[in-house]
Amino acid sequence: MLLRVSGQLSSEDFDLRTVTETNVGDGGVPYGQVLISFAEAVLGEDDELLQRKRDEVVKNLGGEAMVDAAAVIAIFNANDRVADATGIPLDDIMAVATVEMRTELGIDSYASAKND
């Protein structure tokens, strides 16, 4: 939601398919493929790959950006797990605001989308 809104405000076109699909590029985000690869490595089980991806983020974006990216990955992962585990439903205002995005991404078909 926030990426779509920030893209609209800056007149940039982000491809949200990168959230649910593979091999769709960088999503229109500078260094998007580097960040996507890093996020996938963080959520994976290959420690050597994770170190290579950390190094790649540092090389391309700097050490502070790597820490920021790691923090964003961690908080999104934690928030989703808490919401799914507790069955927290989507707020009415967010349900209305995200209809188009949820349809585009097909996420209403996910098991956790049935929480209401």
Backbone as CSV, one residue per row, in Angstrom:
resi,resn,N_x,N_y,N_z,CA_x,CA_y,CA_z,C_x,C_y,C_z
1,MET,0.825,-1.179,0.000,0.000,0.000,0.000,0.872,1.247,0.000
2,LEU,1.844,1.300,0.903,2.682,2.490,1.001,3.539,2.679,-0.235
3,LEU,4.051,1.589,-0.803,4.863,1.707,-2.007,4.025,2.254,-3.155
4,ARG,2.808,1.774,-3.275,1.932,2.271,-4.343,1.660,3.757,-4.143
5,VAL,1.361,4.190,-2.925,1.064,5.603,-2.661,2.301,6.455,-2.874
6,SER,3.447,6.012,-2.401,4.662,6.805,-2.599,4.995,6.911,-4.078
7,GLY,4.722,5.869,-4.844,4.930,5.921,-6.287,4.012,6.920,-6.957
8,GLN,2.771,6.958,-6.513,1.828,7.923,-7.076,2.254,9.347,-6.740
9,LEU,2.714,9.568,-5.522,3.136,10.906,-5.107,4.373,11.378,-5.862
10,SER,5.262,10.445,-6.201,6.495,10.809,-6.902,6.396,10.590,-8.410
11,SER,5.207,10.235,-8.875,4.959,9.973,-10.304,5.815,8.825,-10.835
12,GLU,6.089,7.844,-9.991,6.827,6.652,-10.405,5.862,5.479,-10.466
13,ASP,6.163,4.521,-11.304,5.300,3.365,-11.479,6.005,2.122,-10.957
14,PHE,5.596,1.662,-9.774,6.178,0.475,-9.178,5.359,-0.740,-9.580
15,ASP,6.033,-1.840,-9.844,5.377,-3.080,-10.241,5.203,-3.949,-9.004
16,LEU,3.988,-3.996,-8.476,3.727,-4.736,-7.247,3.774,-6.240,-7.419
17,ARG,3.862,-6.711,-8.665,3.966,-8.160,-8.879,5.210,-8.734,-8.212
18,THR,6.207,-7.888,-7.949,7.419,-8.393,-7.295,7.121,-8.918,-5.891
19,VAL,5.960,-8.559,-5.341,5.575,-9.026,-4.017,5.145,-10.485,-4.052
20,THR,4.493,-10.899,-5.130,3.905,-12.239,-5.169,4.439,-13.136,-6.277
21,GLU,5.236,-12.593,-7.182,5.733,-13.377,-8.308,7.262,-13.346,-8.339
22,THR,7.836,-14.265,-9.077,9.287,-14.288,-9.244,9.642,-13.861,-10.657
23,ASN,10.873,-13.483,-10.835,11.407,-13.130,-12.151,10.635,-12.030,-12.863
24,VAL,10.238,-10.999,-12.107,9.548,-9.872,-12.723,10.386,-8.591,-12.641
25,GLY,11.659,-8.736,-12.334,12.548,-7.584,-12.339,12.679,-6.909,-10.994
26,ASP,12.951,-5.615,-11.061,13.245,-4.859,-9.844,12.048,-4.106,-9.286
27,GLY,10.894,-4.247,-9.921,9.687,-3.584,-9.449,9.669,-2.091,-9.685
28,GLY,10.663,-1.590,-10.403,10.755,-0.156,-10.624,11.434,0.584,-9.482
29,VAL,12.015,-0.161,-8.559,12.697,0.409,-7.395,14.193,0.418,-7.669
30,PRO,14.864,1.547,-7.459,16.321,1.543,-7.636,16.963,0.439,-6.783
31,TYR,17.805,-0.340,-7.413,18.461,-1.483,-6.771,17.435,-2.496,-6.254
32,GLY,16.256,-2.515,-6.862,15.193,-3.410,-6.420,15.584,-4.863,-6.449
33,GLN,16.285,-5.295,-7.484,16.669,-6.708,-7.565,17.666,-7.070,-6.460
34,VAL,18.557,-6.146,-6.130,19.504,-6.371,-5.030,18.736,-6.540,-3.720
35,LEU,17.747,-5.684,-3.502,16.963,-5.730,-2.269,16.064,-6.962,-2.214
36,ILE,15.479,-7.328,-3.348,14.645,-8.531,-3.398,15.489,-9.767,-3.088
37,SER,16.654,-9.850,-3.691,17.543,-10.997,-3.442,17.959,-11.064,-1.981
38,PHE,18.203,-9.903,-1.391,18.571,-9.847,0.026,17.405,-10.339,0.887
39,ALA,16.195,-9.852,0.616,15.021,-10.270,1.393,14.804,-11.775,1.287
40,GLU,14.932,-12.307,0.092,14.762,-13.750,-0.095,15.819,-14.531,0.669
41,ALA,17.048,-14.021,0.684,18.122,-14.698,1.418,17.879,-14.630,2.923
42,VAL,17.398,-13.499,3.413,17.100,-13.363,4.846,16.065,-14.405,5.255
43,LEU,15.072,-14.627,4.421,14.004,-15.561,4.758,14.352,-17.009,4.418
44,GLY,15.500,-17.220,3.795,15.944,-18.559,3.434,16.767,-19.205,4.523
45,GLU,17.436,-20.283,4.161,18.214,-21.056,5.135,19.687,-21.185,4.772
46,ASP,20.128,-20.494,3.725,21.502,-20.606,3.245,22.321,-19.436,3.795
47,ASP,23.089,-19.704,4.845,23.863,-18.647,5.507,24.930,-18.039,4.604
48,GLU,25.539,-18.852,3.755,26.558,-18.325,2.837,25.923,-17.398,1.799
49,LEU,24.773,-17.770,1.278,24.051,-16.909,0.338,23.656,-15.609,1.025
50,LEU,23.194,-15.699,2.250,22.813,-14.495,2.994,23.995,-13.550,3.136
51,GLN,25.158,-14.078,3.460,26.335,-13.217,3.587,26.679,-12.558,2.256
52,ARG,26.584,-13.297,1.170,26.857,-12.714,-0.154,25.860,-11.601,-0.475
53,LYS,24.614,-11.811,-0.129,23.587,-10.802,-0.413,23.756,-9.577,0.482
54,ARG,24.157,-9.790,1.730,24.488,-8.651,2.607,25.607,-7.826,1.980
55,ASP,26.647,-8.522,1.557,27.790,-7.843,0.939,27.367,-7.085,-0.316
56,GLU,26.455,-7.672,-1.079,25.980,-7.031,-2.303,25.214,-5.741,-1.991
57,VAL,24.383,-5.775,-0.949,23.655,-4.558,-0.552,24.644,-3.496,-0.090
58,VAL,25.616,-3.884,0.720,26.621,-2.925,1.203,27.390,-2.331,0.028
59,LYS,27.799,-3.167,-0.915,28.554,-2.697,-2.077,27.750,-1.682,-2.896
60,ASN,26.469,-1.954,-3.098,25.645,-1.110,-3.951,24.997,0.068,-3.238
61,LEU,24.646,-0.114,-1.964,23.866,0.908,-1.258,24.510,1.415,0.023
62,GLY,25.503,0.688,0.526,26.166,1.110,1.759,25.699,0.322,2.968
63,GLY,26.484,0.386,4.023,26.209,-0.358,5.250,24.937,0.073,5.958
64,GLU,24.681,1.373,5.994,23.470,1.854,6.652,22.218,1.366,5.928
65,ALA,22.265,1.336,4.612,21.120,0.852,3.837,20.889,-0.634,4.083
66,MET,21.976,-1.396,4.261,21.817,-2.817,4.545,21.109,-3.003,5.885
67,VAL,21.493,-2.225,6.887,20.848,-2.317,8.199,19.381,-1.901,8.094
68,ASP,19.118,-0.827,7.359,17.732,-0.386,7.170,16.908,-1.458,6.471
69,ALA,17.461,-2.048,5.415,16.744,-3.090,4.678,16.482,-4.294,5.578
70,ALA,17.462,-4.691,6.368,17.291,-5.821,7.279,16.193,-5.528,8.304
71,ALA,16.150,-4.306,8.795,15.118,-3.931,9.763,13.725,-3.967,9.137
72,VAL,13.606,-3.489,7.911,12.306,-3.514,7.221,11.864,-4.954,6.991
73,ILE,12.776,-5.806,6.543,12.451,-7.219,6.325,11.975,-7.848,7.631
74,ALA,12.684,-7.578,8.711,12.345,-8.170,10.008,10.978,-7.723,10.500
75,ILE,10.680,-6.435,10.398,9.411,-5.952,10.927,8.237,-6.438,10.086
76,PHE,8.405,-6.490,8.762,7.328,-7.015,7.929,7.091,-8.485,8.230
77,ASN,8.156,-9.235,8.394,8.040,-10.651,8.696,7.330,-10.847,10.039
78,ALA,7.724,-10.070,11.041,7.124,-10.192,12.366,5.657,-9.779,12.350
79,ASN,5.348,-8.659,11.714,3.960,-8.189,11.675,3.045,-9.203,11.010
80,ASP,3.477,-9.747,9.899,2.654,-10.731,9.195,2.428,-11.973,10.043
81,ARG,3.461,-12.418,10.723,3.325,-13.626,11.547,2.370,-13.399,12.711
82,VAL,2.461,-12.239,13.344,1.555,-11.927,14.459,0.116,-11.840,13.950
83,ALA,-0.084,-11.130,12.853,-1.438,-10.990,12.306,-2.014,-12.349,11.911
84,ASP,-1.219,-13.164,11.234,-1.700,-14.479,10.820,-1.964,-15.384,12.020
85,ALA,-1.069,-15.375,12.993,-1.197,-16.259,14.148,-2.403,-15.909,15.015
86,THR,-2.700,-14.638,15.123,-3.809,-14.214,15.984,-5.117,-14.064,15.230
87,GLY,-5.066,-14.102,13.904,-6.283,-13.963,13.109,-6.783,-12.539,13.032
88,ILE,-5.883,-11.577,13.186,-6.284,-10.169,13.125,-6.875,-9.871,11.755
89,PRO,-8.112,-9.371,11.724,-8.713,-9.029,10.427,-8.177,-7.701,9.896
90,LEU,-8.319,-7.505,8.618,-7.943,-6.256,7.973,-8.923,-5.176,8.417
91,ASP,-8.413,-4.023,8.847,-9.285,-2.908,9.244,-10.184,-2.510,8.092
92,ASP,-11.396,-2.062,8.399,-12.350,-1.665,7.362,-11.770,-0.623,6.421
93,ILE,-11.088,0.382,6.958,-10.532,1.450,6.117,-9.460,0.907,5.175
94,MET,-8.654,-0.042,5.663,-7.631,-0.642,4.804,-8.265,-1.599,3.790
95,ALA,-9.332,-2.248,4.180,-10.024,-3.148,3.250,-10.536,-2.362,2.046
96,VAL,-11.077,-1.189,2.298,-11.579,-0.345,1.209,-10.412,0.210,0.389
97,ALA,-9.381,0.682,1.073,-8.256,1.339,0.395,-7.403,0.382,-0.432
98,THR,-7.473,-0.909,-0.132,-6.580,-1.864,-0.801,-7.289,-2.822,-1.754
99,VAL,-8.549,-2.570,-2.059,-9.299,-3.482,-2.939,-8.565,-3.718,-4.248
100,GLU,-8.184,-2.654,-4.931,-7.527,-2.784,-6.239,-6.205,-3.548,-6.124
101,MET,-5.398,-3.201,-5.117,-4.107,-3.850,-4.942,-4.286,-5.335,-4.614
102,ARG,-5.215,-5.664,-3.718,-5.432,-7.067,-3.357,-5.920,-7.870,-4.546
103,THR,-6.753,-7.260,-5.371,-7.231,-7.937,-6.584,-6.090,-8.162,-7.557
104,GLU,-5.283,-7.116,-7.768,-4.151,-7.209,-8.700,-3.176,-8.302,-8.288
105,LEU,-2.932,-8.423,-7.000,-1.957,-9.392,-6.498,-2.568,-10.758,-6.196
106,GLY,-3.884,-10.832,-6.147,-4.547,-12.101,-5.862,-4.436,-12.548,-4.422
107,ILE,-4.172,-11.627,-3.513,-3.929,-12.040,-2.126,-5.208,-12.319,-1.336
108,ASP,-6.369,-11.977,-1.891,-7.607,-12.336,-1.205,-7.829,-13.844,-1.201
109,SER,-7.113,-14.567,-2.042,-7.254,-16.027,-2.074,-6.349,-16.726,-1.051
110,TYR,-5.483,-15.972,-0.375,-4.615,-16.566,0.641,-5.465,-17.006,1.855
111,ALA,-5.067,-18.047,2.516,-5.800,-18.552,3.672,-5.950,-17.474,4.746
112,SER,-4.915,-16.689,4.990,-4.967,-15.664,6.035,-5.913,-14.528,5.672
113,ALA,-6.304,-14.389,4.414,-7.233,-13.333,4.009,-8.635,-13.615,4.508
114,LYS,-8.895,-14.825,4.974,-10.215,-15.189,5.428,-10.468,-14.748,6.871
115,ASN,-9.481,-14.129,7.519,-9.643,-13.643,8.886,-10.588,-12.454,8.889
116,ASP,-11.736,-12.620,9.478,-12.660,-11.486,9.622,-13.560,-11.608,10.790
